[in-house]
Amino acid sequence: MIRLYFVIILSIFSIIYFVPKMAHYAKHPEKYSESECYDLAQEVIRRVKKTGRITTEYYGVDNLPCEGGYIMYANHQGKYDAVGVLSGHRRPCSVLMDKKRSKMFIASQFLDLIKGQRIDRESIKQQMRTLHNIADEVKEGRIYLIFPEGGYRRDQDNSTNEFKHGCFISAIRSQCPIVPVALVDFYKPFGINSLAPVATKVIFLEPIPYEEYKGMKALEISDLVKGRIESEIQKWVA
């Protein structure tokens, strides 16, 4: 956590500048396109990475579909996960985030900027509505990043938690490609008490087309994606 506080303290003037700017962009979609909002988000991410002395290597970028909507499902290790993935993603991308965490200062403005979705863990009805909304947006060509684990442990390793298969309803409903994403060493940036430079890795795996998971239940799709992510992680940490 010491790195997170370090970034906040050193970025106080940037925060004063960027938070209102992000809020302004988000409130005026008639003036700022999704690409312009995403460019602003990328600028914020670059500053966080530079101040925090965080580097991320990206592999399999060519696996990402060039057209149409799709959903990326990634393992979850810490607070750096979403911005770390988005930093290496060229096209505008949104994120599904826990409602309570999304209300935090900066996180709220950032999520609104990229037109992300909030999910309420205490309301099944709201969860289903949100997952259906994501599916409808993906059908229209939007891209989402979802963390099926729902949260992350405090363990300092590359292990994974159980995937919540319900979040795969969005993929089934939209019939879109699924892109498994393996995150390696993402617990390090804000999970260990050190200011030393840290390196992380993002591996975009080959997409799973709808034809491959058509007819499968959400639980089966969840196991398929989780298995591919865990297998990829082992290649980098073994």
PEVENRA-V612886 format. One line per field, one symbol per residue. ss: DSSP state (H for helix, E for strand, - for the rest). phi: phi as a letter, one per 20 degrees, with the letter a starting at -180 (. if undefined). psi: psi as a letter, one per 40 degrees, with the letter a starting at -180 (. if undefined). Layout:
ss: ???
phi: ???
psi: ???
This chain:
ss: -HHHHHHHHH-HHHHHHHHHHHHHHHH------HHHHHHHHHHHHHHHHHHH-EEEEEE-HHH------EEEEE------HHHHHHH------EEEEEHHHH----HHHHHHH---EEE----HHHHHHHHHHHHHHHH---EEEE------------------HHHHHHHHHH--EEEEEEEE---HHHH------EEEEEEE---E-HHHH----HHHHHHHHHHHHHHHHHHHH-
phi: .gffffffffdgffffefffffffgfecffdcfffffffffffffgfffffelddcedcmgfffgecmeacedcfccrfegfffffgddfegbdcecggfffefgnfffffffelfddcefecfffffffffffgfffgeoeccdcdffnaceefebdfdefeefgfefffffelefddfceddmfffgdddebdfgcdcccceeffdfggfdgnefgfffgffffffffffgffedf
psi: dddddddddeedddddddddddddddegeedhiddddddddddddddddddefhihhhifdeehidiiiihhhiihdaeedddddddehdihiiihihdddeeihddddddddefiihhheehddddddddddddddddeeihihihdddaiieigafiiihhhedeedddddefiihhhhhhhfeeddeeigieiiihiihhhihihidddeheiiddddddddddddddddddee.
